[in-house]
């Protein structure tokens, strides 16, 4: 199928840290559910699910994301995600490293990530006490919140009841944090808010459209 017939989706860029340096992989489009248009180190490549091109293996593909493996490092590329770059070498996920986020439209910082090993899109919210998500996201992620302790959260519409849970793991790029508090909101939310229960584990520095998170 020619690329012109493909179902183009917004690019998601992830710089993958390796011992030889950072390799970049960009999700530029999809052709059905079996082939993705990836740009690997600046070179466009059509990659079939299960195939490996330039060390990048396409594990799965959907309308909104692609799962890839690069030399044993598993990544999820989301449509429309801001750039994520993790500096360091293989093994940086053991607890060291730096996350670099680039602001998208409207100056907001969004990024792909994982909660309990499942893909999510985060919106950085330095004003949020904890990670926050709607019940639909919690159900999709398999989070048991119905019997969780209850609390209240302040919103523009006043105080609302929420469920308070502890997430086993939260991952952005190579950085994974265990036992992170989150609140489950009764209303639907467009993004999962990446609040201070995660951000407080890092030293944060913002320079115009770039935000750096360095592990404390």
N, C-alpha and C positions, 0 to 999 in steps of 0.2 A: 504494500500500500504506500503510495507516495506521501511525503511529508505534508504536502499541501492538503491532503485529505485527513490529516491527523487532527485530533481534538486537542488543540493547544491549551495549556493551562499555565498559570503564573509560575515564574521561576522560583525555585527554592535553592539557595546556595549554602553548601556546607563545606568548610575547609577541614580536611581530615589530617590530623597530626600523625606523622610516621617518623621513623628513625632517620629517614633521609630528608625530611622536611614536610611541608604541608601540601597535600594533594587536594585539588578542588574538584567537586562534582556538582553540576547544576542540572536540576530537573527542568527541562524546557518544554516538554509536551508528551503526549501519549498517543499511541495508535492502537485503539481498542484497549483490551485488558492484558495483552501479552507483550507489547513492545513499548519501550519508553525512549524518548529522545533525550539523551544525556549529553552534556558538554563536559568532557573530562580533560582537565588541564588545558582548557581553551579549545579543544577539538571536538566537534559534534560527532556523536556516535549513536546509532540505533541499536539498542540492546534488548534482546528477548529475555523474558523471565527464565531464570536458570542459567543464563549464559554469563561469561566473564569477559570483559573487555578492558584492557590496560589495568588489570588487577582489581577492577570493580565488578562485583557479581550482583546482578539484579535478582533479589530474592522474591519480591512480590510487587504488584502494581495495582492501584485503584485510581478512581477519578481524582482523588485529592492527595495522594501520597505515593511514594515509592520507598520500598525497603531495600537497602543495599548492604553489602559486606565488602570491606576493603581490608585485605590482609588480616582477617579475623576480627576486625572492628565493625560491629553492627551499627547501622545508622538508619534513621527515618528522615526522608526529605518530604516536607509538606509544601503544598501549593501556596504561594503567596507569603511564605515565611521570610522574615528578615535574615540577614547574614549572621551565621554563627561561626566563630573561629576560635579554636582551642589551641593555645600555644603549648608546645612541649613535645615529648616523644611518646612512643607506645607505652602504655601503662600509666599515663597521667591520670586515668580514672581512679587510681588508687588513693587519690586525695589531694593531689597538687595540681596546679595549672591555673589558667586564666580564661574566662569567658569574655569574648568581645562581641557586643551587640551593636547593630547599626539601626538607627531610627528609620521607620518606614513612613508611609503617608500620614500626614497630620502630626508627625513628630513622635508617634507612639513606638515603643519597642515591643515587637512580637517575635517569637522564636519557636521553633519546633522543640519538642522534648518528650519525656516519658514519665508517666506515673505508674508505679508498680509494674513497669515493663511494657506499658501500653502507650501508644502515641497520642499526644495532645498538642494543641497550639496554646502557648502561653502569651499573655499580655502582661508585661511588667507593670506593677502598680505599687509604687513605694509608699502609698498611703494606706494600703491594706495591711492589717495586722497579720493575717495568715493567708495561705493559699485559699482561694475561694472558687467554687464551681457550682453550677446548677445541678438539680437532681438528675437530669437526663445524662449529663456527663458522668456523674457518679455511678449511675446504673450501667452505662457502657463500660466503665472501667472496673466494674465488679466490686465497688466499694460498699461495704455493709454499713449503712448509716441509719437505718430505721430504728435500731435499738441503741444508737449512740447517745451520749450525753447531749442535752439541749442547752442552747444559749441564745443570746440576742446579738444582732449586728446592726450598727447604725448605717442607714442608707439615705439617699436624697428624699425618700418617701417615709422616713422615720425608722423606728426600730422594728426589726422583723425577726421571727424565731429561726434559728439555724441548728443544724446538727454539727457537733464537733467530733472530728475523727483524727486519727494519726495514720499518715501514709507511710507504708513500709519503705518506699524509695521514691525520690524525685531526681530526674536526670535531665541536664541540659548539656548537649555536646558530650565531652568526656567526663564531665563532673557529675557525680552521683552523691546525693545526700540522703541519709537514712533517718527514719522516724521524724517526719515533718508534719506539724499540725496543719489541718485544713478545716474549712467550714463548708457545709453543704447548704446552698441557698434554695428556698422553695420555688423561686422563679427561674425561668430559662435565662442562660447567659451565653453571649456570643463567643467568649473566650474563657479559658481558665485563668484567673488572676494569679500572677506569681507575686505573692506578697512577702512580708517580712519574716515569716517563719522559715522561708528559704533564703531570702536576700540578706538577713542578718548574719548568716554564716560567712559572708564575704565582705571584703572591703570594697566599697563602691566608689567609682570615679567617673564623672561624666565630662566629656569634652565636646561641646556642640552636639553633633549627631551620633557620637560614639559613647557607649557605656562600657566600662571595664569592671568586671567582677573578679577579684582575686581572693582565693581561699584564705581565710584567717588562720 
